[in-house]
Amino acid sequence: MTLLLLALAACAGSDGSDPCFDFAPEPWDPVLEPDVRADVTTRGWTSIGGATVDDSADCDGSPCLSLTGDGAAVLALKLNRGVPHTLSGTLVTDAAATVAVTHTSTDGPVRTLAEVTIPAGGDGAFSLPFVLETAGPDVTVTVTLDAPGTATLRDLLLVGERWAASADPPGGAVRLGVLVHVEDDPNFLVEADRWQLRATLLAGLSGTLAAHGARLGIQADATFIRGAALWDPDWIAARTAEGAGFSVHIHDEDSPNGVEPAIRDGRVALREAGVPTTDLNGGFGEAPWLDARLAGVTSLTAFKDPTTQLGLPHVQVQPWLVADGAGTADPEAFLLHDPEGPLLYLPGHDVREVEHARFPETAAHTLSQVLAHARDGYVNAWYWVLHVDGFGPSTDDPDALAAYLSGAGFAADLAAYDAFLTDTTDPLVASGSIVYDTPVGMATAWKDWNAACNTDDTVE
């Protein structure tokens, strides 16, 4: 049998079709469903300014929020970036009162996303749509009495969106990964404890995945990689032994002529640590993909617009070649397969579930649609993106992070990922519908598939 026949047999779909020579991406939009993030059963309202707050009051047999005095009731939540949300309810008040949604972004500013004022004596139903368009999950709902009085918030409902579960069977096998980002921090090079706390967190996450045969894709800035050499030279080798992979992670998306030097510096840091890599996260603003290829990169992961924090407008499961210059200025152009494109894009989920306890269900829903859109005879790829700073306290408090890592909080968060692997993905691995992988492995699988599908060689 010739090599050509073997290649064609490997690429042939279950319906006898030949995908090798007619590849084209098939972008699609996920089926969405409401995602209730807070309602009348939600507890945790606190008082500021001396007001008396009761978040389990009774309003004609239904729970409600009662606020009395002069001050405000505050509910702290964590919500997902880039997702449309709507806060609704009815505020009955004998003094002027305001309902506001504010967002504390990671760059510091507190932004009011939506707000409504109900006049004294009002009985006002409201509906406030909003979207988080800057980084950071911390959102606050505040009901403020503008003068001493009493207010009652009824029928509270805060709803976002998430992918719905699909009942369709898998269309093909998917190479599946979990990525985690670590941002630039020069203090990693001078503060051993600061580096070690993140390293401990990543080791816990990697070990949880490795226990199932899954593999963590660590996308860390060069400062973290160089910190490893300073504070724990065996750390990277230990993660590699667990099956973890590494990508270059840069932050020069908007710096003209800054992407290529940052890529080279990131690859040097990893090479000095004994980890050669060809995958890149970052650079989507400038998109100098030919320069990136010349710097040793062959694949891209985790598209994000650094201005809006949003991902791609449509979903695609099969990797594709990206044209030089295609980036955040025209996301639709980024989605187009260019046979001469210098870099391969590996697709994955661009909305991070910030509540770890919710991850098993929301990820299972997402994966069901991904599997349904996988194509037999092709390489299909998917991953979720986590963030090292998405674990533990929101404040940059080393003592609080250390307490989280050594206490029940971190164990509970890791248990959520362990449950997802146990209940959802491990059975799919056993059935052949999923292969655990890292970005470099995904890209290698695609290159092998592409080479086999396009070979002209015939060897006995």
VODREN-154794 format. One record per residue (C-alpha): y, z, x. Coordinates in steps of 0.25 Angstrom, whole numbers, plus 5000, padded with zeros to 4 digits. Last residue first. Example, Ala and Ser with C-alpha at 12.3 -4.5 7.8 and 13.67 -1.06 7.14 Angstrom:
REM residues 2
499650295055 498250315049 
This chain:
REM residues 460
500549945024 502049945025 503049875017 504449905019 505549865009 505850015006 506850044995 506050144986 505450214998 506750225005 507450274992 506250374989 506350435004 507850445003 507750514990 506750614995 507650635007 508850664998 508050764990 507550835003 508950845008 509450894995 508451004994 507150994987 506251054976 505350954969 505350944954 504550874944 503250884951 502550984941 502551094951 504051074954 504351074939 503651204938 504451264949 505751214943 505851284930 505251424929 505051464943 506251394949 507151434938 506651574939 506951584954 508351534952 508651644942 507951744951 508951704962 510051754953 509351884949 509051914964 510451894968 510951984957 509952094959 510552144972 510552104987 511251974985 512252034974 512552154983 512852054995 513751974986 514552094981 514752144996 515152005000 516151984989 516651844987 516751864972 515851794963 514651884965 513251834968 512751694968 513651574965 514251584979 513051524985 513151404976 512051334968 511851184966 510651144958 509851024962 509250894958 508650764964 507750654958 507150554968 506650434960 505250384955 505350464942 506850484938 507350624935 508250634923 507250724915 507150814928 508650824928 508750864914 507650974915 508351024928 509651054921 508951134910 508151214920 509451234928 510151294916 508951384913 508651434927 510151444931 510651534920 510351664928 511151604940 512451594933 513251484940 512451364936 513051264945 513351124939 513151004949 511650994947 511050894957 511050754962 510750714977 511750614981 511350514993 512350475003 512850345009 512850264996 512350114998 511450124986 512650184978 512150264967 513350304958 513550454954 514650464965 515450354957 515450444945 515950554953 517150474957 518150554965 517050664967 516250574976 515850434980 516450394993 515250334999 514250294988 513250394983 511750364984 510950424973 510050544970 509250544956 509650654947 510950604942 511950684933 513350644928 514750684931 514450744945 514850884949 516150964946 516851064955 518150994950 518850984964 517650984973 516850884965 515450914967 514150834970 512950924974 512250844985 512450734994 511450665003 511350585017 512250665026 512250635041 513750625044 513650475042 513150505028 514350595026 515350485031 514650395021 514750495010 516250515011 516350584997 517750644999 517650734987 516150744987 516050795001 515050904998 513550934998 512850855009 511450825012 510950775026 510450905032 510050955046 509751105046 509551175059 510751265058 511551175068 511151055059 511751135047 513051155054 513151015059 512850955045 513951035039 514950995050 514550845048 514750865033 516150935036 516550825045 516150715035 516850785023 518250805029 518750665030 519650695018 519450835013 519150844998 517650864999 517650955012 516751065007 515451035014 513951075011 512951005020 511551025014 510451125017 508951135013 508151255009 506651255011 506451395013 506251365028 507651305027 508251435022 507651515033 508151405044 509551425038 509451575039 508851585053 510251585060 510751695052 512251735055 512851635064 511951515061 511951545046 513451545047 513451405051 512751365039 513751445030 514951375037 514251235036 514351245021 513051265013 512251175004 510951255004 509851174996 508851274992 507351234991 506351264980 504951294984 504951404974 505151524984 506051434991 507051434979 507151584980 507251584995 508351484995 509151574985 508951704993 509251635006 510551575000 511051714995 510651775009 511451665016 512651685007 512651835010 512451805025 513651715027 514551825021 513851935029 513951855042 515451835041 516051735052 515451605050 515151625035 516651655034 516951505035 516451485021 516151345016 515251355003 513751375001 513151284991 511751304985 510751184981 509551194973 508551084973 507650994965 506950854968 506650804954 505450734950 505450634939 505850614924 505550754920 505250774906 506350784895 506550914888 507950934895 508651064895 510151054893 511151054905 512251154904 513551174897 514551284895 514751384883 515551514882 515451574868 516151694862 515951704847 516951814846 518051874855 518751994849 520152034852 520852164851 522352204855 523252234866 523952114871 523551984878 522152014875 521351934885 519951874883 519451824897 518251734900 518051724915 517351624923 516751634937 515951514941 516751464953 517151324957 518251244949 518051164937 517551264928 517651204914 518351254901 518251244886 518951354878 518551364863 519351464854 519251534841 520451614838 520551734828 522051774832 522751894828 523551884841 523451744847 522251684854 522451634868 521551524874 521151504888 520251404897 520051384911 520951484917 520851474932 520651594942 520951534956 520051584968 519351464974 518051504968 518551484954 518851604944 518851534931 519551584918 519251574903 520351634894 520351694880 521751754877 522151854867 523351884858 523152014850 522352034838 521151954843 519951874838 519451774848 518451674844 517551604854 517351494864 517251464879 516851324882 516251274895 516151134902 515351144915 516051114928 515751244935 514751344928 515151474923 515051614927 515651724918 516651834917 517051894904 518351964903 518952044891 520452064892 521652164891 522352244881 521552314871 520252264864 519252154867 518052134859 517052024863 515951984852 514551994848 514151944835 513852034823 515252024816 515952034829 515252144837 515752184851 514852164863 515952114873 516752244871 518052244879 519152344879 520452294886 520952374898 521452254906 520152194909 518852204901 517452154904 516552054896 515152054902 514352014889 513951884884 513351894870 514551824863 514351704872 514451664887 513851554895 513251474884 512751334890 512851224880 511951104882 512050984891 511250854893 511550804907 512350674910 511650564917 511750484930 510650374932 510750344946 510250204950 508950164958 508450024955 507549994968 506650114968 506550154954 505350064951 504850084937 503350114934 503650214923 503350334933 504450284942 504050204955 504650264968 503450304975 502650184970 503750094976 503750164989 502250154990 502350004987 503349984998 502550065008 501349965006 500050005000 
